[in-house]
């Protein structure tokens, strides 16, 4: 009898443990979100975390198809092409119980237009946001904007009442290192609510059982534990030992190993992200160079760098085949992509050295390259390869590789001469690239253009492509703009990144090309 009781107790304990294991998902990646303030930073890992907590009006699902979120429908006003109409989902509550209304949407869109908000570049066309009634929002733009819905897929909706209660009506000033209540606390309408938050250590989320989509999505995770682990070897060891269940952005050197590990599997696909090098080509003198001028301002030097950086070797030796060498900063599924421009020029050291001599830098120069070491796949290793490649044309590069929180904060303060950056295009349209990376850095545009590049025609085309409703005319504008910046060699593209997520083999969850796991879709093969 005693033995039978022990056996029954052991079986019951095992069942409880199994159920708990199945409902809890432990997730890791190299980088934490920079902040929980939903409008402060327009950055991938930050969005990925906030998508679990907040909702948007329109979102991109695991197939990157546009789906209704807090907006159930949207259309251009029948009497005014300058106005988009959004019908807001009724019966939705925030995690702390406040009822969602059109007023919260108006507040959130206006908050995201604040000068502190990195999201403001997506909303430059907006003239006014107003609530027509409790569940209808009109967004009036200065000119017709066919892309407005595309620009809202990472625009999270906050509670006005909560923001006013905690004094966070304005977004965090991230570049200034500001700390507010919204940095570590959140009150969204999303599928998970915050239980605890230790930045760069651990974030615990619990399923929102009052979620408006509880019956629409699988919602099989009851507890989501996010533990960022900077070291690639440590992340992989954590998955192999069972300490974590899902590893986002698997290191390329471990892909085959994890594919063959018992109880694990890989999911793979192309990512909507291009890795590239940026240069300060606008300043009269560089901060870190041993010259009294700016070598990057000379197109011949930029061309020499482009010819010295061997993207094919990086693909083979650094990425182990898990990348696609790039000639432009837009992957193939973005509107405006050009096969003719996305061609990698073969490395040519002889011509590169000739160009350096023609530009007056035959003896080379010294400069510092700033690189994150925990943001992109093998980011530091890519930069190390670039250092070796540029040495062959006389450019001595001092590499500074550091955590992304420091990298992006210093980049935002325009402290870099030479840097690595990766860029995704959530709107799936080239206008997003030009708006942020190529338009002159002024006002709400060009907020990630740290190159000093400024071209009047590119600026005109950037604004026009955000307003033109004729598809043929609009695509012609995009094509012209790409040709201009390609000829100028504003950036040095490296590759389009590929994605691998590794996980327990009883998890049903595929890669999303935005690298944004919407965990409300995850299912367990029980």
C-alpha positions as CSV (number, residue, x, y, z in Angstrom):
1,X,0.0,0.0,0.0
2,X,2.8,2.3,1.0
3,X,4.7,1.5,-2.2
4,X,1.6,2.0,-4.3
5,X,1.0,5.4,-2.7
6,X,4.6,6.4,-3.4
7,X,4.2,5.3,-7.1
8,X,0.9,7.2,-7.5
9,X,2.5,10.3,-5.8
10,X,5.5,10.1,-8.1
11,X,3.3,9.8,-11.2
12,X,1.2,12.7,-10.1
13,X,4.3,14.8,-9.5
14,X,5.7,13.9,-12.9
15,X,2.4,14.9,-14.5
16,X,2.4,18.2,-12.8
17,X,6.1,18.8,-13.7
18,X,5.3,17.8,-17.3
19,X,2.4,20.2,-17.5
20,X,4.4,23.0,-16.0
21,X,7.2,22.4,-18.5
22,X,4.8,22.3,-21.4
23,X,3.2,25.6,-20.4
24,X,6.3,27.5,-19.6
25,X,8.6,28.6,-22.5
26,X,12.1,29.7,-21.7
27,X,13.4,31.9,-24.5
28,X,16.9,33.3,-25.1
29,X,18.7,35.4,-27.6
30,X,21.9,37.5,-27.6
31,X,20.2,40.8,-26.8
32,X,17.6,42.2,-24.5
33,X,15.1,44.9,-25.4
34,X,16.6,48.3,-24.9
35,X,13.5,49.6,-23.0
36,X,9.9,48.7,-22.3
37,X,8.9,52.3,-23.4
38,X,7.1,51.3,-26.6
39,X,7.8,54.5,-28.6
40,X,11.4,55.3,-27.5
41,X,13.4,52.9,-29.7
42,X,12.7,51.6,-33.2
43,X,14.9,48.5,-32.8
44,X,14.3,44.9,-33.5
45,X,14.9,43.1,-30.1
46,X,13.0,45.9,-28.4
47,X,10.0,45.5,-30.7
48,X,10.2,41.7,-30.3
49,X,9.8,41.9,-26.5
50,X,7.2,44.7,-26.6
51,X,5.1,42.7,-29.1
52,X,4.5,40.2,-26.4
53,X,3.2,42.9,-24.0
54,X,1.5,45.5,-26.2
55,X,-0.8,45.4,-29.2
56,X,-0.6,47.5,-32.4
57,X,-3.5,48.5,-34.7
58,X,-2.2,46.3,-37.5
59,X,0.5,43.6,-37.2
60,X,2.5,41.2,-39.3
61,X,1.8,37.6,-38.4
62,X,4.3,34.7,-38.6
63,X,3.9,34.7,-42.4
64,X,4.5,38.5,-42.4
65,X,0.9,39.0,-43.6
66,X,-0.9,42.1,-42.4
67,X,-3.6,41.2,-39.8
68,X,-6.1,43.2,-37.7
69,X,-4.9,43.9,-34.2
70,X,-6.5,46.7,-32.2
71,X,-8.0,48.0,-35.4
72,X,-10.7,45.7,-36.9
73,X,-10.8,47.6,-40.2
74,X,-9.1,50.5,-41.9
75,X,-9.6,52.4,-45.1
76,X,-9.1,55.8,-46.8
77,X,-12.0,58.1,-46.1
78,X,-14.5,58.0,-48.9
79,X,-14.7,61.9,-49.1
80,X,-11.1,62.8,-48.3
81,X,-8.0,61.0,-49.6
82,X,-5.9,62.7,-46.8
83,X,-7.7,60.8,-44.1
84,X,-7.3,57.2,-43.0
85,X,-10.2,55.8,-40.9
86,X,-9.4,53.1,-38.2
87,X,-12.2,51.2,-36.4
88,X,-11.0,50.3,-33.0
89,X,-11.7,46.9,-31.4
90,X,-14.4,47.1,-28.7
91,X,-14.3,45.3,-25.3
92,X,-10.4,45.4,-25.0
93,X,-8.9,46.1,-21.6
94,X,-5.3,46.9,-20.6
95,X,-3.5,44.6,-18.1
96,X,-4.4,46.8,-15.2
97,X,-8.1,47.0,-16.2
98,X,-8.4,50.3,-18.1
99,X,-10.8,50.0,-21.1
100,X,-9.3,50.7,-24.5
101,X,-10.8,53.5,-26.4
102,X,-10.0,55.7,-29.4
103,X,-8.6,58.2,-27.0
104,X,-5.7,55.8,-26.1
105,X,-5.0,55.4,-29.8
106,X,-4.9,59.1,-30.4
107,X,-2.6,59.6,-27.3
108,X,-0.2,56.8,-28.5
109,X,0.1,58.0,-32.1
110,X,0.8,61.6,-30.8
111,X,3.2,60.3,-28.2
112,X,5.1,58.4,-30.9
113,X,5.5,61.7,-32.8
114,X,7.4,63.4,-30.0
115,X,11.0,64.4,-30.6
116,X,12.2,61.8,-28.1
117,X,10.5,59.0,-30.0
118,X,12.5,57.0,-32.5
119,X,9.2,55.9,-34.0
120,X,8.4,59.5,-35.2
121,X,10.1,58.9,-38.6
122,X,7.2,56.5,-39.5
123,X,4.7,59.2,-38.8
124,X,6.1,62.3,-40.6
125,X,3.1,62.5,-43.0
126,X,0.6,62.9,-40.2
127,X,-1.0,66.3,-39.8
128,X,-3.6,65.4,-37.1
129,X,-4.9,62.4,-35.2
130,X,-8.4,62.7,-33.8
131,X,-11.1,60.5,-32.2
132,X,-14.4,60.7,-34.1
133,X,-16.1,58.6,-31.4
134,X,-15.2,56.1,-28.8
135,X,-14.1,53.5,-31.3
136,X,-13.2,55.5,-34.5
137,X,-9.9,57.3,-35.2
138,X,-9.2,59.5,-38.1
139,X,-5.6,60.1,-39.1
140,X,-5.2,63.1,-41.4
141,X,-2.0,63.3,-43.4
142,X,-0.5,66.4,-45.1
143,X,-0.7,64.6,-48.4
144,X,-2.3,61.2,-49.4
145,X,-0.2,58.5,-47.8
146,X,-0.8,55.0,-49.3
147,X,1.8,53.5,-46.8
148,X,0.3,54.7,-43.5
149,X,-1.1,51.3,-42.4
150,X,2.3,49.7,-43.2
151,X,4.0,52.2,-40.9
152,X,1.9,51.1,-37.9
153,X,3.0,47.5,-37.5
154,X,5.4,48.3,-34.6
155,X,3.4,51.3,-33.2
156,X,2.3,50.1,-29.8
157,X,-0.8,51.4,-28.1
158,X,-0.5,52.7,-24.5
159,X,-3.1,53.6,-21.9
160,X,-3.4,57.4,-21.6
161,X,-4.7,57.0,-18.1
162,X,-1.7,54.9,-17.0
163,X,0.8,57.2,-18.7
164,X,-0.6,60.2,-17.0
165,X,-0.7,58.4,-13.6
166,X,3.0,57.6,-13.9
167,X,4.2,60.8,-15.5
168,X,5.3,59.2,-18.8
169,X,3.2,61.2,-21.2
170,X,6.4,61.8,-23.2
171,X,8.7,59.0,-24.5
172,X,12.0,58.2,-22.7
173,X,14.9,60.1,-24.1
174,X,17.1,57.1,-24.6
175,X,20.1,58.9,-26.0
176,X,20.3,61.0,-22.9
177,X,20.1,57.9,-20.7
178,X,16.7,59.0,-19.2
179,X,15.1,56.6,-16.7
180,X,11.3,56.7,-16.4
181,X,8.5,54.5,-15.1
182,X,7.9,53.2,-18.6
183,X,11.4,51.9,-19.0
184,X,10.9,48.9,-16.7
185,X,7.2,48.8,-16.4
186,X,4.4,48.3,-18.9
187,X,0.6,48.1,-19.1
188,X,-0.4,46.9,-22.6
189,X,-3.3,45.0,-24.0
190,X,-1.1,42.2,-25.4
191,X,-1.1,38.4,-24.9
192,X,1.4,38.6,-22.0
193,X,1.7,40.9,-19.0
194,X,4.9,41.8,-17.1
195,X,5.5,39.9,-13.9
196,X,9.1,41.0,-13.4
197,X,11.8,42.8,-15.3
198,X,15.6,42.9,-14.8
199,X,17.1,44.5,-17.8
200,X,19.8,42.4,-19.5
201,X,19.2,39.6,-16.9
202,X,15.6,38.2,-17.0
203,X,12.1,39.2,-17.9
204,X,9.1,37.1,-16.7
205,X,5.8,37.4,-18.5
206,X,2.5,35.7,-17.7
207,X,-0.3,34.8,-20.1
208,X,-3.0,37.5,-20.2
209,X,-6.1,35.3,-19.7
210,X,-8.3,38.3,-20.4
211,X,-6.7,38.8,-23.8
212,X,-9.1,39.8,-26.5
213,X,-7.6,37.1,-28.8
214,X,-7.5,34.3,-26.2
215,X,-9.9,32.2,-28.4
216,X,-8.3,33.2,-31.7
217,X,-4.7,32.2,-31.1
218,X,-3.2,29.0,-29.6
219,X,-2.0,30.9,-26.5
220,X,-0.5,27.7,-25.1
221,X,2.2,29.4,-23.1
222,X,1.2,30.3,-19.6
223,X,4.6,31.7,-18.6
224,X,7.2,33.2,-20.9
225,X,10.7,33.6,-19.4
226,X,13.2,35.6,-21.4
227,X,16.9,35.4,-20.5
228,X,19.2,37.3,-22.9
229,X,22.6,35.6,-23.0
230,X,25.4,37.5,-24.8
231,X,27.8,34.6,-25.2
232,X,27.0,32.4,-28.2
233,X,28.6,29.4,-26.5
234,X,26.7,29.9,-23.4
235,X,23.4,30.3,-25.2
236,X,24.0,27.0,-27.1
237,X,25.0,25.2,-23.9
238,X,21.8,26.5,-22.2
239,X,19.7,24.9,-25.0
240,X,21.6,21.7,-25.0
241,X,21.3,21.3,-21.2
242,X,17.6,22.1,-21.2
243,X,17.9,25.4,-19.3
244,X,16.2,27.1,-22.2
245,X,13.6,25.8,-24.7
246,X,14.0,28.2,-27.7
247,X,17.1,29.9,-29.0
248,X,16.6,32.8,-31.3
249,X,19.4,33.6,-33.8
250,X,21.4,30.4,-33.6
251,X,25.2,31.0,-34.0
252,X,26.1,29.8,-37.5
253,X,28.9,27.6,-36.2
254,X,26.4,25.6,-34.1
255,X,23.6,25.1,-36.7
256,X,24.6,21.6,-37.8
257,X,25.4,20.5,-34.2
258,X,22.0,21.5,-32.9
259,X,20.2,20.0,-35.9
260,X,21.7,16.7,-34.9
261,X,21.2,17.0,-31.2
262,X,18.6,14.6,-29.6
263,X,15.4,16.4,-28.8
264,X,16.2,19.6,-30.7
265,X,15.5,20.9,-34.1
266,X,16.2,24.1,-36.3
267,X,13.7,26.3,-38.1
268,X,15.3,28.4,-40.8
269,X,14.4,31.2,-43.3
270,X,15.5,34.5,-44.9
271,X,15.5,37.5,-42.6
272,X,14.2,40.9,-43.5
273,X,17.5,42.5,-42.6
274,X,20.7,43.8,-44.4
275,X,24.0,44.2,-42.6
276,X,26.2,47.1,-43.8
277,X,28.9,49.6,-42.9
278,X,28.3,53.3,-42.5
279,X,30.8,56.1,-42.7
280,X,30.8,59.7,-41.7
281,X,31.2,61.3,-45.1
282,X,29.8,64.7,-44.2
283,X,32.2,66.0,-41.5
284,X,35.3,68.1,-42.5
285,X,37.5,66.0,-40.3
286,X,37.1,62.6,-38.7
287,X,37.3,62.1,-34.9
288,X,39.5,59.0,-34.9
289,X,41.5,59.2,-38.1
290,X,45.2,60.2,-38.2
291,X,44.4,62.7,-41.0
292,X,43.5,66.4,-40.8
293,X,40.6,65.9,-43.3
294,X,37.9,63.3,-44.0
295,X,39.0,60.4,-46.3
296,X,35.4,59.1,-46.4
297,X,34.2,62.3,-48.0
298,X,36.0,61.2,-51.2
299,X,33.9,58.8,-53.3
300,X,37.1,57.1,-54.5
301,X,38.0,56.0,-51.0
302,X,34.5,54.7,-50.5
303,X,34.8,52.7,-53.7
304,X,38.2,51.4,-52.6
305,X,36.6,50.2,-49.4
306,X,33.8,48.5,-51.3
307,X,36.3,46.7,-53.5
308,X,38.4,45.6,-50.5
309,X,35.6,44.2,-48.4
310,X,35.0,40.7,-49.8
311,X,31.4,39.8,-49.1
312,X,31.8,36.4,-50.6
313,X,34.6,35.5,-48.3
314,X,32.6,36.7,-45.3
315,X,29.7,34.6,-46.4
316,X,31.9,31.5,-46.7
317,X,34.4,31.9,-43.8
318,X,32.4,33.9,-41.2
319,X,28.8,33.0,-41.9
320,X,29.4,29.5,-43.1
321,X,27.1,30.0,-46.0
322,X,24.2,31.3,-43.9
323,X,24.0,34.7,-45.6
324,X,23.4,36.3,-49.0
325,X,26.0,38.8,-50.1
326,X,24.3,42.1,-50.7
327,X,24.7,45.1,-53.1
328,X,21.9,47.2,-51.6
329,X,20.2,47.7,-48.3
330,X,16.9,46.0,-49.0
331,X,16.2,42.2,-49.2
332,X,14.4,40.7,-52.2
333,X,10.9,40.8,-50.7
334,X,10.9,44.6,-50.2
335,X,9.2,46.8,-52.8
336,X,11.8,48.6,-54.8
337,X,14.4,45.8,-54.6
338,X,16.5,45.6,-57.7
339,X,18.4,42.5,-58.9
340,X,20.6,44.7,-61.0
341,X,21.7,46.7,-57.9
342,X,21.9,43.8,-55.5
343,X,25.1,42.6,-57.2
344,X,28.3,42.2,-55.3
345,X,31.3,43.7,-57.0
346,X,34.1,41.1,-56.8
347,X,37.0,42.1,-54.5
348,X,39.7,43.9,-56.5
349,X,42.7,45.0,-54.4
350,X,44.7,46.4,-57.3
351,X,41.9,48.8,-58.3
352,X,41.2,49.6,-54.7
353,X,44.9,50.6,-54.1
354,X,44.8,52.7,-57.3
355,X,41.8,54.5,-56.1
356,X,43.4,55.2,-52.7
357,X,46.4,56.7,-54.4
358,X,44.3,58.8,-56.7
359,X,42.4,60.2,-53.7
360,X,45.7,61.1,-52.0
361,X,45.8,58.3,-49.5
362,X,48.4,56.0,-51.1
363,X,50.0,55.6,-47.7
364,X,46.6,54.8,-46.1
365,X,45.2,56.2,-42.9
366,X,44.0,55.0,-39.5
367,X,40.4,55.0,-38.3
368,X,38.2,53.4,-35.6
369,X,35.4,50.9,-36.6
370,X,32.6,50.7,-34.0
371,X,30.7,47.3,-33.9
372,X,28.1,45.7,-31.7
373,X,29.1,42.3,-30.4
374,X,25.6,41.0,-29.4
375,X,23.1,42.3,-31.9
376,X,23.6,40.6,-35.3
377,X,24.7,37.1,-36.3
378,X,28.5,37.0,-35.9
379,X,28.6,40.8,-35.8
380,X,32.0,41.1,-34.1
381,X,33.5,38.4,-36.3
382,X,32.3,40.2,-39.5
383,X,34.0,43.4,-38.2
384,X,37.2,41.5,-37.5
385,X,37.2,40.2,-41.1
386,X,36.7,43.8,-42.4
387,X,39.7,45.0,-40.3
388,X,41.9,42.4,-42.1
389,X,40.5,43.2,-45.5
390,X,41.0,47.0,-45.2
391,X,44.6,46.5,-44.0
392,X,45.4,45.2,-47.5
393,X,44.7,48.7,-49.0
394,X,46.5,50.6,-46.2
395,X,43.6,51.4,-44.0
396,X,44.5,50.5,-40.4
397,X,41.3,49.9,-38.5
398,X,41.1,50.0,-34.7
399,X,38.1,47.8,-33.8
400,X,35.8,48.7,-30.9
401,X,33.2,45.9,-30.3
402,X,30.8,46.4,-27.5
403,X,27.3,45.6,-26.3
404,X,24.5,47.0,-28.4
405,X,23.1,49.2,-25.7
406,X,26.4,51.2,-25.7
407,X,26.8,50.9,-29.5
408,X,23.3,52.4,-30.3
409,X,23.4,55.1,-27.6
410,X,26.8,56.4,-28.9
411,X,25.7,56.1,-32.5
412,X,22.6,58.1,-31.7
413,X,24.8,60.8,-30.3
414,X,26.7,60.9,-33.7
415,X,30.0,59.9,-32.1
416,X,31.1,57.4,-34.8
417,X,33.3,57.8,-37.9
418,X,32.8,54.2,-39.1
419,X,30.3,51.7,-37.9
420,X,28.3,48.6,-38.4
421,X,24.5,48.6,-38.6
422,X,21.8,46.2,-39.7
423,X,18.5,47.4,-41.2
424,X,15.1,45.6,-41.5
425,X,12.2,47.0,-43.5
426,X,8.9,46.2,-41.6
427,X,6.8,48.2,-44.1
428,X,8.2,46.0,-46.9
429,X,8.7,49.2,-48.9
430,X,11.9,51.1,-49.9
431,X,10.4,54.4,-48.6
432,X,11.2,53.2,-45.1
433,X,14.9,52.8,-46.0
434,X,15.2,56.2,-47.6
435,X,13.2,57.9,-44.8
436,X,15.6,56.7,-42.1
437,X,18.9,56.0,-43.8
438,X,19.3,58.4,-46.8
439,X,17.2,61.5,-46.3
440,X,19.1,64.5,-44.9
441,X,19.1,64.3,-41.1
442,X,16.7,67.0,-40.2
443,X,13.4,67.2,-38.4
444,X,11.7,63.8,-38.3
445,X,13.5,62.4,-41.3
446,X,16.9,60.8,-41.6
447,X,17.0,59.9,-37.9
448,X,19.4,56.9,-38.6
449,X,21.4,58.7,-41.2
450,X,24.6,59.2,-39.3
451,X,26.7,59.5,-42.4
452,X,26.2,63.2,-43.0
453,X,25.0,62.3,-46.6
454,X,22.6,64.9,-48.0
455,X,21.2,65.0,-51.6
456,X,18.4,67.4,-52.5
457,X,17.0,65.0,-55.2
458,X,17.0,62.0,-52.9
459,X,15.2,64.1,-50.3
460,X,12.6,65.1,-52.8
461,X,12.1,61.6,-54.0
462,X,11.9,60.3,-50.4
463,X,9.1,62.7,-49.6
464,X,7.3,62.1,-52.9
465,X,7.4,58.3,-52.7
466,X,5.5,58.6,-49.3
467,X,2.7,60.5,-51.0
468,X,2.4,59.1,-54.5
469,X,-0.6,56.8,-55.0
470,X,0.1,55.9,-58.7
471,X,2.0,52.7,-58.4
472,X,3.9,53.0,-61.6
473,X,5.0,56.6,-60.9
474,X,5.9,55.7,-57.4
475,X,8.1,52.8,-58.4
476,X,9.9,55.0,-60.9
477,X,10.7,57.4,-58.0
478,X,12.0,54.5,-55.9
479,X,14.2,53.2,-58.8
480,X,15.7,56.6,-59.4
481,X,16.5,57.1,-55.7
482,X,18.2,53.7,-55.4
483,X,20.3,54.4,-58.5
484,X,21.5,57.7,-57.0
485,X,22.6,56.3,-53.6
486,X,24.1,53.2,-55.2
487,X,26.3,55.3,-57.5
488,X,27.4,57.5,-54.5
489,X,28.3,54.4,-52.4
490,X,26.8,55.9,-49.3
491,X,27.0,52.6,-47.4
492,X,29.0,49.4,-47.8
493,X,26.4,46.5,-47.9
494,X,27.7,43.2,-46.5
495,X,24.9,40.7,-46.7
496,X,21.2,39.9,-46.2
497,X,21.0,38.0,-43.0
498,X,19.6,34.5,-42.7
499,X,17.7,33.3,-39.6
500,X,17.9,30.1,-37.7
501,X,15.9,29.4,-34.5
502,X,16.7,26.3,-32.5
503,X,14.2,24.7,-30.2
504,X,12.9,21.6,-28.5
505,X,11.5,19.3,-31.1
506,X,8.1,19.2,-29.4
507,X,7.6,22.9,-30.2
508,X,5.7,23.9,-33.3
509,X,6.9,27.4,-34.2
510,X,8.4,28.6,-37.5
511,X,10.8,31.5,-38.2
512,X,9.3,34.9,-39.0
513,X,11.3,37.0,-41.4
514,X,11.0,40.1,-39.2
515,X,12.7,38.0,-36.5
516,X,9.8,38.8,-34.3
517,X,8.4,35.7,-32.6
518,X,4.8,36.2,-31.8
519,X,4.6,33.7,-29.0
520,X,0.8,33.7,-29.0
521,X,1.1,31.5,-32.1
522,X,3.4,28.9,-30.6
523,X,2.0,25.4,-30.0
524,X,3.4,22.4,-28.2
525,X,3.2,18.9,-29.8
526,X,2.1,17.2,-26.7
